[in-house]
Structure formats: C-alpha cells, structure tokens
C-alpha cells in the first residue's frame, strides 16, 4: 500500500444564501474543507456546499458528536434570523388587507349607489381605508422592533454556542 494515499469523507449540504459564510466557516473548524459551492436546484435562495475531510482526522468520533450539535445550533440561528427578519409581516399584511377592503368598500359605495349621501360616505370610507393602510406600515415596524428585542439575546446565545463548538473542534483537530 502507498502511504501517501489520502482518502476523504464527502458531504454536501443545502443552506440559505445568507448562512453560506457562517456554515462554511463552522464546518471548516470541524476539519471540513469547502470543495465546491453551487446553486441549489429549484431555489435562488439556497446554495449547495460540498465539503471533504481526511478520513483519518484526529478525534473523528468526538468531531462527529460536535458536528451534530453544530447542525442543531445552525438550525436555531437560521430560525431566529428568519423570525427577526419577518417579525411584523403578519400584522402589516393583515392591517393592509383590512385597509384595502375598507377603501374598496368606499369606492364601491360611491360608484355603485346613486345618492350624494352615499358618495360622501364612500369618500369618507375610502379615506379611512387609506389611513388604515398607512397605519399598517407603522404597526409592522413596531412589531418587528419588538420581535427583534426578544430574539436578539437568544440569537447571541446561539452564536456563542457556535463559537464554543468551533473552538472545541479546532482544539480536537490540533491534538
């Protein structure tokens, strides 16, 4: 047998684009070498990261245990970042739809019904609908800020766990 032959383990994972750098750095700490990056099939928001690692790496069993913890922490980070990013979307959309329906009701009232009273009422209802739509933006911003305030400490905790896992893995590789 030739002692210069190196055999590798291979791994390909699909991640969100915004997580690409964090994931590749974290897996590098576990001894994985980024081999290739490609667009994930069917989604512009995901990429495939292909890694390879020497099969005879030091402390492989312990590294596999850390890898499972790492994947869990990365999933938590991704979830928390999504929560933070989409914090006020539901409130904003709900109020926006209510505003659009109110505005549409006012338009219908002023166009379909043939009395001056209905015209004035329809205009007033339309203005109320526009106001509700404008309020939706501010409510969305407020809910997003409130969500971010709750999520940020948890996100920081998960990022600290990620750093600890990477430090432990790096120490195991260099033993």
Contact map, one row per residue, 1 for C-alpha under 8 A:
1110000000000000000000000000000000000000000000000000000000000000000000000000000000000000000000000000000000000000000000000000000000000000000000000000000000000000000000000000000
1111100000000000000000000000000000000000000000000000000000000000000000000000000000000000000000000000000000000000000000000000000000000000000000000000000000000000000000000000000
1111100000000000000000000000000000000000000000000000000000000000000000000000000000000000000000000000000000000000000000000000000000000000000000000000000000000000000000000000000
0111110000000000000000000000000000000000000000000000000000000000000000000000000000000000000000000000000000000000000000000000000000000000000000000000000000000000000000000000000
0111111000000000000000000000000000000000000000000000000000000000000000000000000000000000000000000000000000000000000000000000000000000000000000000000000000000000000000000000000
0001111100000000000000000000000000000000000000000000011000000000000000000000000000000000000000000000000000000000000000000000000000000000000000000000000000000000000000000000000
0000111110000000000000000000000000000000000000000000011100000000000000000000000000000000000000000000000000000000000000000000000000000000000000000000000000000000000000000000000
0000011111000000000000000000000000000000000000000001111000000000000000000000000000000000000000000000000000000000000000000000000000000000000000000000000000000000000000000000000
0000001111100000000000000000000000000000000000000001111000000000000000000000000000000000000000000000000000000000000000000000000000000000000000000000000000000000000000000000000
0000000111110000000000000000000000000000000000000111100000000000000000000000000000000000000000000000000000000000000000000000000000000000000000000000000000000000000000000000000
0000000011111000000000000000000000000000000000000111000000000000000000000000000000000000000000000000000000000000000000000000000000000000000000000000000000000000000000000000000
0000000001111100000000000000000000000000000000011110000000000000000000000000000000000000000000000000000000000000000000000000000000000000000000000000000000000000000000000000000
0000000000111110000000000000000000000000000000011100000000000000000000000000000000000000000000000000000000000000000000000000000000000000000000000000000000000000000000000000000
0000000000011111000000000000000000000001000001111000000000000000000000000000000000000000000000000000000000000000000000000000000000000000000000000000000000000000000000000000000
0000000000001111101100100000000000000000000001111000000000000000000000000000000000000000000000000000000000000000000000000000000000000000000000000000000000000000000000000000000
0000000000000111111100000000000000000000000011100000000000000000000000000000000000000000000000000000000000000000000000000000000000000000000000000000000000000000000000000000000
0000000000000011111100000000000000000000000011100000000000000000000000000000000000000000000000000000000000000000000000000000000000000000000000000000000000000000000000000000000
0000000000000001111110000000000000000000000000000000000000000000000000000000000000000000000000000000000000000000000000000000000000000000000000000000000000000000000000000000000
0000000000000011111111100000000000000000000000000000000000000000000000000000010000000000000000000000000000000000000000000000000000000000000000000000000000000000000000000000000
0000000000000011111111110000000000000000000000101000000000000000000000000000000000000000000000000000000000000000000000000000000000000000000000000000000000000000000000000000000
0000000000000000011111111000000000000000000000000000000000000000000000000000000000000000000000000000000000000000000000000000000000000000000000000000000000000000000000000000000
0000000000000000001111111100000000000000000000000000000000000000000000000000000000000000000000000000000000000000000000000000000000000000000000000000000000000000000000000000000
0000000000000010001111111110000000000000000000000000000000000000000000000100000000000000000000000000000000000000000000000000000000000000000000000000000000000000000000000000000
0000000000000000000111111111000001000000000000001000000000000000000000000000000000000000000000000000000000000000000000000000000000000000000000000000000000000000000000000000000
0000000000000000000011111111100000000000000000000000000000000000000000000000000000000000000000000000000000000000000000000000000000000000000000000000000000000000000000000000000
0000000000000000000001111111110000000000000000000000000000000000000001000000000000000000000000000000000000000000000000000000000000000000000000000000000000000000010001000000000
0000000000000000000000111111111110000000000000000000000000000000001000000000000000000000000000000000000000000000000000000000000000000000000000000000000000000000000000000000000
0000000000000000000000011111111111000000000000000000000000000000000000000000000000000000000000000000000000000000000000000000000000000000000000000000000000000000000000000000000
0000000000000000000000001111111100000000000000000000000000000000000000000000000000000000000000000000000000000000000000000000000000000000000000000000000000000000000001101100000
0000000000000000000000000111111100000000000000000000000000000010001000000000000000000000000000000000000000000000000000000000000000000000000000000000000000000000000001001100100
0000000000000000000000000011111110000000000000000000110010000000000000000000000000000000000000000000000000000000000000000000000000000000000000000000000000000000000000000100100
0000000000000000000000000011111111000000000000000011100000000000000000000000000000000000000000000000000000000000000000000000000000000000000000000000000000000000000000000000000
0000000000000000000000000011001111100000000000000011100000000000000000000000000000000000000000000000000000000000000000000000000000000000000000000000000000000000000000000000000
0000000000000000000000010001000111111000000000001111000000000000000000000000000000000000000000000000000000000000000000000000000000000000000000000000000000000000000000000000000
0000000000000000000000000000000011111000000000001111000000000000000000000000000000000000000000000000000000000000000000000000000000000000000000000000000000000000000000000000000
0000000000000000000000000000000001111100000000001110000000000000000000000000000000000000000000000000000000000000000000000000000000000000000000000000000000000000000000000000000
0000000000000000000000000000000001111110000000111100000000000000000000000000000000000000000000000000000000000000000000000000000000000000000000000000000000000000000000000000000
0000000000000000000000000000000000011111000000111000000000000000000000000000000000000000000000000000000000000000000000000000000000000000000000000000000000000000000000000000000
0000000000000000000000000000000000001111101101110000000000000000000000000000000000000000000000000000000000000000000000000000000000000000000000000000000000000000000000000000000
0000000000000100000000000000000000000111111101110000000000000000000000000000000000000000000000000000000000000000000000000000000000000000000000000000000000000000000000000000000
0000000000000000000000000000000000000011111000000000000000000000000000000000000000000000000000000000000000000000000000000000000000000000000000000000000000000000000000000000000
0000000000000000000000000000000000000001111100000000000000000000000000000000000000000000000000000000000000000000000000000000000000000000000000000000000000000000000000000000000
0000000000000000000000000000000000000011111111000000000000000000000000000000000000000000000000000000000000000000000000000000000000000000000000000000000000000000000000000000000
0000000000000000000000000000000000000011011111100000000000000000000000000000000000000000000000000000000000000000000000000000000000000000000000000000000000000000000000000000000
0000000000000001100000000000000000000000001111100000000000000000000000000000000000000000000000000000000000000000000000000000000000000000000000000000000000000000000000000000000
0000000000000111100000000000000000000011001111110000000000000000000000000000000000000000000000000000000000000000000000000000000000000000000000000000000000000000000000000000000
0000000000000111100100000000000000001111000111111000000000000000000000000000000000000000000000000000000000000000000000000000000000000000000000000000000000000000000000000000000
0000000000011110000000000000000000001111000001111100000000000000000000000000000000000000000000000000000000000000000000000000000000000000000000000000000000000000000000000000000
0000000000011110000100010000000001111100000000111110000000000000000000000000000000000000000000000000000000000000000000000000000000000000000000000000000000000000000000000000000
0000000001111000000000000000000001111000000000011111000000000000000000000000000000000000000000000000000000000000000000000000000000000000000000000000000000000000000000000000000
0000000001110000000000000000000111110000000000001111100000000000000000000000000000000000000000000000000000000000000000000000000000000000000000000000000000000000000000000000000
0000000111100000000000000000000111100000000000000111110000000000000000000000000000000000000000000000000000000000000000000000000000000000000000000000000000000000000000000000000
0000000111000000000000000000001110000000000000000011111010000000000000000000000000000000000000000000000000000000000000000000000000000000000000000000000000000000000000000000000
0000011110000000000000000000001000000000000000000001111110000000000000000000000000000000000000000000000000000000000000000000000000000000000000000000000000000000000000000000000
0000011110000000000000000000000000000000000000000000111110000000000000000000000000000000000000000000000000000000000000000000000000000000000000000000000000000000000000000000000
0000001000000000000000000000000000000000000000000000011111010000000000000000000000000000000000000000000000000000000000000000000000000000000000000000000000000000000000000000000
0000000000000000000000000000001000000000000000000000111111110000000000000000000000000000000000000000000000000000000000000000000000000000000000000000000000000000000000000000100
0000000000000000000000000000000000000000000000000000000111110000000000000000000000000000000000000000000000000000000000000000000000000000000000000000000000000000000000000001111
0000000000000000000000000000000000000000000000000000000011111110000000000000000000000000000000000000000000000000000000000000000000000000000000000000000000000000000000000001100
0000000000000000000000000000000000000000000000000000000111111111000000000000000000000000000000000000000000000000000000000000000000000000000000000000000000000000000000000000000
0000000000000000000000000000000000000000000000000000000000111111100000000000000000000000000000000000000000000000000000000000000000000000000000000000000000000000000000000000000
0000000000000000000000000000000000000000000000000000000000111111110000000000000000000000000000000000000000000000000000000000000000000000000000000000000000000000000000000001000
0000000000000000000000000000010000000000000000000000000000111111111000000000000000000000000000000000000000000000000000000000000000000000000000000000000000000000000000001001000
0000000000000000000000000000000000000000000000000000000000011111111100000000000000000000000000000000000000000000000000000000000000000000000000000000000000000000000000000000000
0000000000000000000000000000000000000000000000000000000000001111111110000000000000000000000000000000000000000000000000000000000000000000000000000000000000000000000000000000000
0000000000000000000000000000000000000000000000000000000000000111111111000000000000000000000000000000000000000000000000000000000000000000000000000000000000000000000010001000000
0000000000000000000000000010010000000000000000000000000000000011111111100000000000000000000000000000000000000000000000000000000000000000000000000000000000000000000000000000000
0000000000000000000000000000000000000000000000000000000000000001111111110000000000000000000000000000000000000000000000000000000000000000000000000000000000000000000000000000000
0000000000000000000000000000000000000000000000000000000000000000111111111000000000000000000000000000000000000000000000000000000000000000000000000000000000000000000010000000000
0000000000000000000000000100000000000000000000000000000000000000011111111100000000000000000000000000000000000000000000000000000000000000000000000000000000000000010010000000000
0000000000000000000000000000000000000000000000000000000000000000001111111110000000000000000000000000000000000000000000000000000000000000000000000000000000000000000000000000000
0000000000000000000000000000000000000000000000000000000000000000000111111111000000000000000000000000000000000000000000000000000000000000000000000000000000000000000000000000000
0000000000000000000000000000000000000000000000000000000000000000000011111111100000000000000000000000000000000000000000000000000000000000000000000000000000000100110000000000000
0000000000000000000000100000000000000000000000000000000000000000000001111111110000000000000000000000000000000000000000000000000000000000000000000000000000000000010000000000000
0000000000000000000000000000000000000000000000000000000000000000000000111111111000000000000000000000000000000000000000000000000000000000000000000000000000000000000000000000000
0000000000000000000000000000000000000000000000000000000000000000000000011111111100000000000000000000000000000000000000000000000000000000000000000000000000000100000000000000000
0000000000000000000000000000000000000000000000000000000000000000000000001111111110000000000000000000000000000000000000000000000000000000000000000000000000100110000000000000000
0000000000000000001000000000000000000000000000000000000000000000000000000111111111000000000000000000000000000000000000000000000000000000000000000000000000000000000000000000000
0000000000000000000000000000000000000000000000000000000000000000000000000011111111100000000000000000000000000000000000000000000000000000000000000000000000000000000000000000000
0000000000000000000000000000000000000000000000000000000000000000000000000001111111110000000000000000000000000000000000000000000000000000000000000000001001100000000000000000000
0000000000000000000000000000000000000000000000000000000000000000000000000000111111111000000000000000000000000000000000000000000000000000000000000000000000100000000000000000000
0000000000000000000000000000000000000000000000000000000000000000000000000000011111111100000000000000000000000000000000000000000000000000000000000000000000000000000000000000000
0000000000000000000000000000000000000000000000000000000000000000000000000000001111111110000000000000000000000000000000000000000000000000000000000010001000000000000000000000000
0000000000000000000000000000000000000000000000000000000000000000000000000000000111111110000000000000000000000000000000000000000000000000000000010011001100000000000000000000000
0000000000000000000000000000000000000000000000000000000000000000000000000000000011111110000000000000000000000000000000000000000000000000000000010000000000000000000000000000000
0000000000000000000000000000000000000000000000000000000000000000000000000000000001111111100000000000000000000000000000000000000000000000000000010000000000000000000000000000000
0000000000000000000000000000000000000000000000000000000000000000000000000000000000111111110000000000000000000000000000000000000000000000000100111011000000000000000000000000000
0000000000000000000000000000000000000000000000000000000000000000000000000000000000000111111100000000000000000000000000000000000000000000001111110010000000000000000000000000000
0000000000000000000000000000000000000000000000000000000000000000000000000000000000000111111110000000000000000000000000000000000000000000000100010000000000000000000000000000000
0000000000000000000000000000000000000000000000000000000000000000000000000000000000000011111111000000000000000000000000000000000000000000000100000000000000000000000000000000000
0000000000000000000000000000000000000000000000000000000000000000000000000000000000000001111111100000000000000000000000000000000000000001001100100000000000000000000000000000000
0000000000000000000000000000000000000000000000000000000000000000000000000000000000000001111111110000000000000000000000000000000000000001101100000000000000000000000000000000000
0000000000000000000000000000000000000000000000000000000000000000000000000000000000000000111111111000000000000000000000000000000000000001000000000000000000000000000000000000000
0000000000000000000000000000000000000000000000000000000000000000000000000000000000000000011111111100000000000000000000000000000000000001000000000000000000000000000000000000000
0000000000000000000000000000000000000000000000000000000000000000000000000000000000000000001111111110000000000000000000000000000000011011000000000000000000000000000000000000000
0000000000000000000000000000000000000000000000000000000000000000000000000000000000000000000111111111000000000000000000000000000000011101000000000000000000000000000000000000000
0000000000000000000000000000000000000000000000000000000000000000000000000000000000000000000011111111100000000000000000000000000000001000000000000000000000000000000000000000000
0000000000000000000000000000000000000000000000000000000000000000000000000000000000000000000001111111110000000000000000000000000010011000000000000000000000000000000000000000000
0000000000000000000000000000000000000000000000000000000000000000000000000000000000000000000000111111111000000000000000000000000111111000000000000000000000000000000000000000000
0000000000000000000000000000000000000000000000000000000000000000000000000000000000000000000000011111111100000000000000000000000011001000000000000000000000000000000000000000000
0000000000000000000000000000000000000000000000000000000000000000000000000000000000000000000000001111111110000000000000000000000010000000000000000000000000000000000000000000000
0000000000000000000000000000000000000000000000000000000000000000000000000000000000000000000000000111111111000000000000000000110110000000000000000000000000000000000000000000000
0000000000000000000000000000000000000000000000000000000000000000000000000000000000000000000000000011111111100000000000000000111111000000000000000000000000000000000000000000000
0000000000000000000000000000000000000000000000000000000000000000000000000000000000000000000000000001111111110000000000000000010010000000000000000000000000000000000000000000000
0000000000000000000000000000000000000000000000000000000000000000000000000000000000000000000000000000111111111000000000000100110000000000000000000000000000000000000000000000000
0000000000000000000000000000000000000000000000000000000000000000000000000000000000000000000000000000011111111100000000001111110010000000000000000000000000000000000000000000000
0000000000000000000000000000000000000000000000000000000000000000000000000000000000000000000000000000001111111110000000000110010000000000000000000000000000000000000000000000000
0000000000000000000000000000000000000000000000000000000000000000000000000000000000000000000000000000000111111111100000000100000000000000000000000000000000000000000000000000000
0000000000000000000000000000000000000000000000000000000000000000000000000000000000000000000000000000000011111111100001101100000000000000000000000000000000000000000000000000000
0000000000000000000000000000000000000000000000000000000000000000000000000000000000000000000000000000000001111111110001111110000000000000000000000000000000000000000000000000000
0000000000000000000000000000000000000000000000000000000000000000000000000000000000000000000000000000000000111111110000100000000000000000000000000000000000000000000000000000000
0000000000000000000000000000000000000000000000000000000000000000000000000000000000000000000000000000000000011111110000000000000000000000000000000000000000000000000000000000000
0000000000000000000000000000000000000000000000000000000000000000000000000000000000000000000000000000000000011111111001100000000000000000000000000000000000000000000000000000000
0000000000000000000000000000000000000000000000000000000000000000000000000000000000000000000000000000000000000111111101100000000000000000000000000000000000000000000000000000000
0000000000000000000000000000000000000000000000000000000000000000000000000000000000000000000000000000000000000000111111100000000000000000000000000000000000000000000000000000000
0000000000000000000000000000000000000000000000000000000000000000000000000000000000000000000000000000000000000000011111110000000000000000000000000000000000000000000000000000000
0000000000000000000000000000000000000000000000000000000000000000000000000000000000000000000000000000000000000000001111111000000000000000000000000000000000000000000000000000000
0000000000000000000000000000000000000000000000000000000000000000000000000000000000000000000000000000000000001100111111111100000000000000000000000000000000000000000000000000000
0000000000000000000000000000000000000000000000000000000000000000000000000000000000000000000000000000000000001110111111111110000000000000000000000000000000000000000000000000000
0000000000000000000000000000000000000000000000000000000000000000000000000000000000000000000000000000000000000100000111111111000000000000000000000000000000000000000000000000000
0000000000000000000000000000000000000000000000000000000000000000000000000000000000000000000000000000000001001100000011111111100000000000000000000000000000000000000000000000000
0000000000000000000000000000000000000000000000000000000000000000000000000000000000000000000000000000000011111100000001111111110000000000000000000000000000000000000000000000000
0000000000000000000000000000000000000000000000000000000000000000000000000000000000000000000000000000000001100100000000111111111000000000000000000000000000000000000000000000000
0000000000000000000000000000000000000000000000000000000000000000000000000000000000000000000000000000000001000000000000011111111100000000000000000000000000000000000000000000000
0000000000000000000000000000000000000000000000000000000000000000000000000000000000000000000000000000011011000000000000001111111110000000000000000000000000000000000000000000000
0000000000000000000000000000000000000000000000000000000000000000000000000000000000000000000000000000011111100000000000000111111111000000000000000000000000000000000000000000000
0000000000000000000000000000000000000000000000000000000000000000000000000000000000000000000000000000001000000000000000000011111111100000000000000000000000000000000000000000000
0000000000000000000000000000000000000000000000000000000000000000000000000000000000000000000000000010011000000000000000000001111111110000000000000000000000000000000000000000000
0000000000000000000000000000000000000000000000000000000000000000000000000000000000000000000000000111111101000000000000000000111111111000000000000000000000000000000000000000000
0000000000000000000000000000000000000000000000000000000000000000000000000000000000000000000000000011001000000000000000000000011111111100000000000000000000000000000000000000000
0000000000000000000000000000000000000000000000000000000000000000000000000000000000000000000000000010000000000000000000000000001111111110000000000000000000000000000000000000000
0000000000000000000000000000000000000000000000000000000000000000000000000000000000000000000000110110000000000000000000000000000111111111000000000000000000000000000000000000000
0000000000000000000000000000000000000000000000000000000000000000000000000000000000000000000000111111000000000000000000000000000011111111100000000000000000000000000000000000000
0000000000000000000000000000000000000000000000000000000000000000000000000000000000000000000000010000000000000000000000000000000001111111110000000000000000000000000000000000000
0000000000000000000000000000000000000000000000000000000000000000000000000000000000000000000000100000000000000000000000000000000000111111111000000000000000000000000000000000000
0000000000000000000000000000000000000000000000000000000000000000000000000000000000000000001111110000000000000000000000000000000000011111111100000000000000000000000000000000000
0000000000000000000000000000000000000000000000000000000000000000000000000000000000000000000100000000000000000000000000000000000000001111111110000000000000000000000000000000000
0000000000000000000000000000000000000000000000000000000000000000000000000000000000000000000000000000000000000000000000000000000000000111111111000000000000000000000000000000000
0000000000000000000000000000000000000000000000000000000000000000000000000000000000000001001100000000000000000000000000000000000000000011111111100000000000000000000000000000000
0000000000000000000000000000000000000000000000000000000000000000000000000000000000000011111100000000000000000000000000000000000000000001111111110000000000000000000000000000000
0000000000000000000000000000000000000000000000000000000000000000000000000000000000000001000000000000000000000000000000000000000000000000111111111000000000000000000000000000000
0000000000000000000000000000000000000000000000000000000000000000000000000000000000000001000000000000000000000000000000000000000000000000011111111100000000000000000000000000000
0000000000000000000000000000000000000000000000000000000000000000000000000000000000000011001000000000000000000000000000000000000000000000001111111110000000000000000000000000000
0000000000000000000000000000000000000000000000000000000000000000000000000000000000011111100000000000000000000000000000000000000000000000000111111111000000000000000000000000000
0000000000000000000000000000000000000000000000000000000000000000000000000000000000000010000000000000000000000000000000000000000000000000000011111111100000000000000000000000000
0000000000000000000000000000000000000000000000000000000000000000000000000000000000000000000000000000000000000000000000000000000000000000000001111111110000000000000000000000000
0000000000000000000000000000000000000000000000000000000000000000000000000000000000110011000000000000000000000000000000000000000000000000000000111111111000000000000000000000000
0000000000000000000000000000000000000000000000000000000000000000000000000000000000010010000000000000000000000000000000000000000000000000000000011111111100000000000000000000000
0000000000000000000000000000000000000000000000000000000000000000000000000000000000000000000000000000000000000000000000000000000000000000000000001111111110000000000000000000000
0000000000000000000000000000000000000000000000000000000000000000000000000000000000000000000000000000000000000000000000000000000000000000000000000111111111000000000000000000000
0000000000000000000000000000000000000000000000000000000000000000000000000000000100110000000000000000000000000000000000000000000000000000000000000011111111100000000000000000000
0000000000000000000000000000000000000000000000000000000000000000000000000000000000010000000000000000000000000000000000000000000000000000000000000001111111110000000000000000000
0000000000000000000000000000000000000000000000000000000000000000000000000000000000000000000000000000000000000000000000000000000000000000000000000000111111111000000000000000000
0000000000000000000000000000000000000000000000000000000000000000000000000000000100000000000000000000000000000000000000000000000000000000000000000000011111111100000000000000000
0000000000000000000000000000000000000000000000000000000000000000000000000000100110000000000000000000000000000000000000000000000000000000000000000000001111111110000000000000000
0000000000000000000000000000000000000000000000000000000000000000000000000000000000000000000000000000000000000000000000000000000000000000000000000000000111111111000000000000000
0000000000000000000000000000000000000000000000000000000000000000000000000000000000000000000000000000000000000000000000000000000000000000000000000000000011111111100000000000000
0000000000000000000000000000000000000000000000000000000000000000000000001001100000000000000000000000000000000000000000000000000000000000000000000000000001111111110000000000000
0000000000000000000000000000000000000000000000000000000000000000000000000000100000000000000000000000000000000000000000000000000000000000000000000000000000111111111000000000000
0000000000000000000000000000000000000000000000000000000000000000000000000000000000000000000000000000000000000000000000000000000000000000000000000000000000011111111100000000000
0000000000000000000000000000000000000000000000000000000000000000000000001000000000000000000000000000000000000000000000000000000000000000000000000000000000001111111110000000000
0000000000000000000000000100000000000000000000000000000000000000000001001100000000000000000000000000000000000000000000000000000000000000000000000000000000000111111111000000000
0000000000000000000000000000000000000000000000000000000000000000000000000000000000000000000000000000000000000000000000000000000000000000000000000000000000000011111111100000000
0000000000000000000000000000000000000000000000000000000000000000000000000000000000000000000000000000000000000000000000000000000000000000000000000000000000000001111111110000000
0000000000000000000000000000000000000000000000000000000000000000010011000000000000000000000000000000000000000000000000000000000000000000000000000000000000000000111111111000000
0000000000000000000000000100110000000000000000000000000000000000000000000000000000000000000000000000000000000000000000000000000000000000000000000000000000000000011111111100000
0000000000000000000000000000100000000000000000000000000000000000000000000000000000000000000000000000000000000000000000000000000000000000000000000000000000000000001111111110000
0000000000000000000000000000000000000000000000000000000000000000000000000000000000000000000000000000000000000000000000000000000000000000000000000000000000000000000111111111000
0000000000000000000000000000110000000000000000000000000000000010010000000000000000000000000000000000000000000000000000000000000000000000000000000000000000000000000011111111100
0000000000000000000000000000111000000000000000000000000000000000000000000000000000000000000000000000000000000000000000000000000000000000000000000000000000000000000001111111110
0000000000000000000000000000000000000000000000000000000000000000000000000000000000000000000000000000000000000000000000000000000000000000000000000000000000000000000000111111111
0000000000000000000000000000000000000000000000000000000001100110000000000000000000000000000000000000000000000000000000000000000000000000000000000000000000000000000000011111111
0000000000000000000000000000011000000000000000000000000011100000000000000000000000000000000000000000000000000000000000000000000000000000000000000000000000000000000000001111111
0000000000000000000000000000000000000000000000000000000001000000000000000000000000000000000000000000000000000000000000000000000000000000000000000000000000000000000000000111111
0000000000000000000000000000000000000000000000000000000001000000000000000000000000000000000000000000000000000000000000000000000000000000000000000000000000000000000000000011111
